[in-house]
Amino acid sequence: MKRAIKRTVSGTMIFVLMAALPARAVAQELVFVVHADPVISWMGSNESEYVSEGARAGFDIGLNVLHYFAENYAISSGISLISAGGRQSSTESHTLVFNNLTPPTIPPGDEMKYNLRYLNIPIGVRLQTNPVGYLTYFTDIGFDVRLLIKSTIDLPTLQIFAENAKNEVYGMNAGWHIGGGIEYELNFDASLIAGISYAQDFFDITKDLKDVNQHPDRSGLRMFKIRLGLKF
């Protein structure tokens, strides 16, 4: 699992360099976007034993950099802090491993709430239209590398909250995103941005620990974001 993540991350970083170098050589413009995006996230599994128990609210705050290599085409990159996670249950008894507690066994159907914070590094391609009055329409598609900053788990039925989930969650992941929106040109050299996007993990969030007989699966993060930003 770790090797697969590292291979994908390495491939993504190579793509970043290959895309950025020619863009840098012929770039017409370097543009910055600060954003504060509301996020709705949830967890999905490829195994029926693990069931999503709903979404949770979060945020994605950061800076995007647009390297324009043609009038309406840009390489998009940047860095942001994402707060996300999800609620999940198991159809069978499920044991978790924490550093400070005797491994608790969660009864079937009881909720496990994952609270995750990532440093997110996106790389993509942005396409946009010519201005239509004060409006410009755009789309962005690409990849993300996510480095885990903090992870905790809540087990409401056992009265366990904000327990460190280092033993249960991988420290790195990668995924893809697609989105679009509009820009509204302001009187000064800036634009308001509004849009929507969807992002999804390539790999498992959870480690599927064999020592406590956790059923193997691939539980990935899905995120729906509302882009709210200022381009300058």
VOGU-3710 file (C-alpha; in Angstrom, 3 decimals, decimal comma):
1> mkraikrtvs> 0,000/0,000/0,000  2,724/2,449/1,004  4,690/1,614/-2,150  1,628/2,213/-4,326  1,024/5,603/-2,713  4,673/6,582/-3,087  4,703/5,546/-6,758  1,597/7,616/-7,466  2,903/10,601/-5,509  6,233/10,386/-7,358
11> gtmifvlmaa> 4,421/10,216/-10,686  2,281/13,199/-9,757  5,325/15,253/-8,755  7,075/14,368/-12,039  3,938/15,517/-13,862  4,072/18,756/-11,872  7,658/19,412/-12,937  7,087/18,503/-16,581  4,008/20,712/-16,740  5,479/23,626/-14,828
21> lparavaqel> 8,793/23,948/-16,661  7,406/24,691/-20,140  4,707/26,870/-18,603  7,398/28,866/-16,830  9,339/29,280/-20,060  6,472/30,793/-22,026  4,221/32,103/-19,269  2,331/35,253/-20,089  1,043/35,795/-16,575  1,265/34,536/-13,007
31> vfvvhadpvi> -2,022/34,888/-11,111  -2,884/34,139/-7,477  -6,182/33,000/-5,967  -6,880/32,983/-2,227  -9,831/30,806/-1,303  -11,904/29,684/1,658  -14,117/26,807/0,542  -16,869/25,095/2,544  -16,468/21,315/2,202  -18,877/18,417/2,546
41> swmgsnesey> -16,969/15,126/2,829  -17,785/11,478/3,348  -16,106/8,068/3,150  -16,856/5,392/0,592  -15,684/1,768/0,650  -15,306/-0,921/-2,001  -16,518/-3,539/0,507  -20,133/-3,961/1,619  -19,001/-4,643/5,198  -18,240/-0,938/5,659
51> vsegaragfd> -21,183/1,429/5,400  -21,144/5,209/5,103  -23,108/6,828/7,930  -23,216/10,281/6,384  -21,157/13,341/5,642  -19,451/15,958/7,769  -18,738/19,621/7,203  -15,243/21,013/6,805  -13,186/23,571/4,947  -10,413/24,029/2,392
61> iglnvlhyfa> -8,397/27,237/2,869  -5,353/28,145/0,836  -3,618/29,723/-2,126  -3,755/28,703/-5,783  -1,204/29,811/-8,357  -2,157/29,963/-12,041  0,696/29,800/-14,573  -0,842/31,026/-17,835  0,901/29,580/-20,898  -1,749/30,865/-23,329
71> enyaissgis> -4,557/33,391/-23,111  -7,181/31,000/-21,736  -5,036/28,090/-20,541  -3,082/27,713/-17,312  -1,306/25,207/-15,119  -2,946/25,402/-11,680  -1,036/24,564/-8,510  -0,873/25,782/-4,925  -1,219/24,662/-1,336  -4,110/24,486/1,121
81> lisaggrqss> -5,269/23,150/4,478  -8,195/20,734/4,298  -10,397/19,702/7,204  -12,510/16,718/6,157  -13,500/13,191/7,151  -16,522/10,968/7,315  -18,763/8,648/9,312  -18,540/4,914/8,835  -19,837/1,741/10,466  -19,121/-1,959/10,074
91> teshtlvfnn> -21,606/-4,795/9,673  -19,365/-6,858/11,985  -17,586/-6,084/15,245  -14,597/-3,844/14,556  -11,552/-3,288/16,778  -9,500/-0,094/16,640  -5,970/0,467/17,944  -5,135/3,611/19,939  -1,950/4,467/21,821  -3,661/5,602/25,017
101> ltpptippgd> -6,490/3,072/25,310  -7,100/-0,637/25,410  -8,223/-1,443/21,843  -11,991/-0,818/21,870  -14,337/-3,130/19,983  -17,112/-1,291/18,175  -20,412/-3,196/17,896  -21,896/-3,763/14,425  -23,677/-0,686/13,109  -22,083/1,755/15,565
111> emkynlryln> -20,620/4,901/14,077  -16,903/5,635/13,733  -16,289/9,290/12,925  -12,987/10,159/11,243  -11,671/13,726/11,580  -8,817/14,412/9,158  -6,644/17,425/8,405  -4,426/17,423/5,344  -1,894/19,669/3,694  -3,136/19,508/0,113
121> ipigvrlqtn> -0,981/20,146/-2,971  -3,022/20,278/-6,200  -1,758/20,289/-9,777  -4,081/20,634/-12,730  -5,029/22,341/-15,940  -7,396/25,297/-15,998  -9,397/26,220/-19,089  -11,448/29,394/-19,311  -13,588/31,319/-21,759  -13,084/34,799/-23,083
131> pvgyltyftd> -14,827/37,387/-20,877  -18,565/37,723/-21,419  -19,264/41,149/-19,992  -17,905/41,003/-16,447  -18,055/37,192/-16,333  -15,522/34,514/-17,250  -16,315/30,797/-17,047  -13,670/28,213/-16,160  -13,031/24,554/-15,452  -10,149/22,839/-13,647
141> igfdvrllik> -9,159/19,177/-13,663  -6,122/17,571/-12,070  -4,515/15,627/-9,251  -3,866/16,148/-5,535  -1,185/15,003/-3,118  -2,348/15,030/0,511  -0,086/14,909/3,576  -1,829/14,116/6,855  -1,327/16,728/9,575  -3,757/15,438/12,188
151> stidlptlqi> -6,245/12,586/12,520  -8,674/11,709/15,289  -11,581/9,312/15,690  -14,829/9,743/17,639  -16,768/6,715/18,918  -19,996/8,272/20,251  -21,582/5,081/21,631  -18,430/4,330/23,667  -18,041/7,954/24,796  -14,623/8,203/23,132
161> faenaknevy> -13,898/11,493/21,402  -10,936/13,050/19,565  -8,725/10,005/20,088  -5,448/10,118/18,158  -5,851/7,956/15,031  -2,194/7,729/14,009  -2,275/3,921/14,185  -5,398/3,719/12,019  -4,863/6,262/9,222  -2,198/6,502/6,515
171> gmnagwhigg> -0,034/9,623/6,571  -0,197/10,246/2,825  -2,737/9,930/0,037  -3,383/11,115/-3,490  -6,469/11,717/-5,585  -8,085/13,602/-8,418  -10,403/16,593/-8,737  -12,682/18,248/-11,258  -14,553/21,520/-10,951  -15,737/24,687/-12,573
181> gieyelnfda> -17,178/28,087/-11,894  -17,310/31,757/-12,780  -15,216/34,858/-12,237  -16,726/38,297/-11,757  -14,352/41,108/-12,704  -14,108/43,938/-10,181  -13,314/47,585/-10,895  -9,742/47,120/-9,656  -7,318/44,439/-10,884  -9,052/41,484/-9,228
191> sliagisyaq> -11,965/39,084/-9,642  -14,388/37,313/-7,348  -14,559/33,561/-7,904  -17,408/31,152/-7,193  -17,649/27,530/-8,224  -18,094/23,889/-7,290  -15,776/20,895/-7,433  -15,581/17,205/-6,595  -12,479/15,362/-5,317  -11,838/11,694/-4,595
201> dffditkdlk> -8,968/9,606/-3,184  -7,072/6,977/-5,134  -6,078/4,983/-2,051  -7,312/3,676/1,277  -7,424/6,064/4,230  -7,443/3,272/6,812  -4,618/0,797/7,444  -6,709/-2,417/7,828  -4,638/-3,754/10,724  -4,199/-7,527/10,567
211> dvnqhpdrsg> -3,263/-7,825/14,258  -6,853/-7,073/15,265  -8,465/-8,772/12,245  -9,739/-5,624/10,544  -11,474/-6,605/7,314  -9,425/-5,322/4,326  -11,077/-2,745/2,095  -10,383/0,565/0,376  -12,117/3,378/2,237  -11,471/6,611/0,389
221> lrmfkirlgl> -12,404/10,209/0,983  -14,909/12,002/-1,263  -15,312/15,767/-1,110  -17,767/18,261/-2,528  -16,429/21,823/-2,349  -17,919/25,254/-2,935  -15,188/27,535/-4,241  -15,203/31,067/-2,784  -12,144/33,069/-3,706  -10,440/36,251/-4,805
231> kf> -8,199/36,270/-7,881  -5,546/38,959/-8,217
//
